[in-house]
Amino acid sequence: MKFPGGGNMQAMMKQAQQMQQRLQEEIAAIRVEASAGGGMVIVKMDGQKHCTGVVIDPEAAGDAEMLSDMVMAAFNEAVRKVEDETQKKTSGMLGGMGLPPGLF
């Protein structure tokens, strides 16, 4: 089946699969770091939203309620950063395919 511009469906599907694989690899390579409490808690996260590290300033350990609030804030910020980075990579890659916005 021919499409406008001379392409065929099989070639387009192969290109889409290659781009999806490359996108997944780029997302897997994302690394973010977020902090709370002026750096008293630092959370590191990868592109799959897996925690890769937590650093807690010993001064923060004395107040359990404050510490839990800071850890939660740092995790939420790290997730937001991963989502922002993923959106940038997805938009950039899909924009190169010439697909209409909102298709994915």
C-alpha positions as CSV (number, residue, x, y, z in Angstrom):
1,M,0.0,0.0,0.0
2,K,1.4,3.3,-1.1
3,F,1.1,6.5,1.0
4,P,1.5,10.1,0.0
5,G,5.2,10.9,-0.5
6,G,6.0,7.5,-2.0
7,G,6.4,5.7,1.4
8,N,4.9,2.3,2.1
9,M,3.3,1.0,5.3
10,Q,6.0,-1.6,6.0
11,A,8.8,0.9,5.8
12,M,6.9,3.3,8.0
13,M,6.3,0.6,10.6
14,K,9.9,-0.5,10.6
15,Q,11.0,3.2,11.1
16,A,8.4,3.6,13.9
17,Q,9.7,0.4,15.7
18,Q,13.3,1.7,15.4
19,M,12.4,5.1,16.8
20,Q,10.4,3.5,19.7
21,Q,13.4,1.3,20.6
22,R,15.7,4.3,20.5
23,L,13.2,6.3,22.6
24,Q,13.1,3.5,25.2
25,E,16.9,3.5,25.3
26,E,17.0,7.2,25.8
27,I,14.4,7.2,28.5
28,A,16.3,4.4,30.3
29,A,19.4,6.6,30.3
30,I,17.7,9.5,32.0
31,R,19.2,10.3,35.4
32,V,17.7,13.0,37.7
33,E,18.4,14.3,41.1
34,A,16.0,16.2,43.3
35,S,16.4,17.7,46.8
36,A,14.3,19.0,49.6
37,G,15.0,20.9,52.8
38,G,17.8,22.9,51.2
39,G,19.6,19.8,50.3
40,M,19.0,17.9,53.5
41,V,17.4,15.1,51.5
42,I,18.6,14.2,48.0
43,V,16.8,11.6,45.8
44,K,18.4,10.1,42.6
45,M,16.1,8.5,40.0
46,D,16.4,6.8,36.6
47,G,14.1,7.1,33.6
48,Q,12.0,4.2,34.8
49,K,11.3,6.0,38.0
50,H,13.5,3.6,40.0
51,C,15.2,5.2,43.0
52,T,19.0,4.9,42.4
53,G,20.0,6.7,45.6
54,V,19.0,8.6,48.7
55,V,21.2,10.9,50.7
56,I,20.0,12.2,54.1
57,D,21.9,14.8,56.0
58,P,22.3,13.5,59.6
59,E,20.8,16.7,61.0
60,A,17.5,15.8,59.3
61,A,17.3,12.4,61.1
62,G,16.4,13.9,64.4
63,D,12.9,14.9,63.4
64,A,11.1,11.9,61.9
65,E,8.0,13.9,60.7
66,M,10.1,16.6,59.0
67,L,12.3,13.9,57.5
68,S,9.4,12.0,56.0
69,D,8.0,15.2,54.5
70,M,11.4,16.0,52.9
71,V,11.8,12.5,51.5
72,M,8.3,12.6,50.0
73,A,8.9,16.1,48.5
74,A,12.3,15.0,47.0
75,F,10.7,11.8,45.5
76,N,7.8,13.8,44.0
77,E,10.2,16.3,42.5
78,A,12.4,13.5,41.1
79,V,9.3,11.9,39.5
80,R,8.3,15.3,38.0
81,K,11.8,15.7,36.6
82,V,11.8,12.2,35.0
83,E,8.4,13.0,33.4
84,D,9.6,16.3,32.1
85,E,12.7,14.7,30.6
86,T,10.7,11.8,29.1
87,Q,8.2,14.4,27.5
88,K,11.1,16.3,26.0
89,K,12.6,13.2,24.4
90,T,9.2,11.9,23.2
91,S,8.3,15.3,21.7
92,G,11.6,15.6,20.0
93,M,11.6,12.2,18.5
94,L,7.9,12.2,17.4
95,G,8.4,15.7,15.9
96,G,11.1,14.3,13.6
97,M,8.6,11.7,12.2
98,G,6.2,14.4,11.1
99,L,3.3,12.9,13.0
100,P,0.4,15.0,14.1
101,P,0.5,16.3,17.7
102,G,-1.4,14.2,20.2
103,L,-1.1,11.0,18.1
104,F,0.7,9.2,21.0
